[in-house]
């Protein structure tokens, strides 16, 4: 119960390398999905553009084309929402991973080593 929750909280604050690896894999999966969504959106935009060009010629633009265009617009709107959500998700995961790296990495010791190296090679 309570003890497990505290342990889980402590684990989240001090992730080990497997946590960071898992976070990287999650980021890669979300980014892959994001690329797929963007490809689908771009394809929908191309199809919609073709239909818009067709609409300039009323003889070749009937009810079927108009319905197809409306469906494409709806699908594109949904894809835009999914893309925005996925982008926020990637941002959040990157931030969590950076926080994990900051907790794990001894920045003070690193900066000290950098300063010593700079002093040794003026």
Secondary structure by P-SEA (a helix, b strand, c coil): caaaaaaaaaaaacccaaaaaaaaaaaaaaaaaaaaaaaaaaaaaaaaaaaaaaaaccccccaaaaaaaaaaaaaaaaaaaaaaaaaaaaaaaaaaaaaaaaaacaaaaaaaaaaaaaaacc
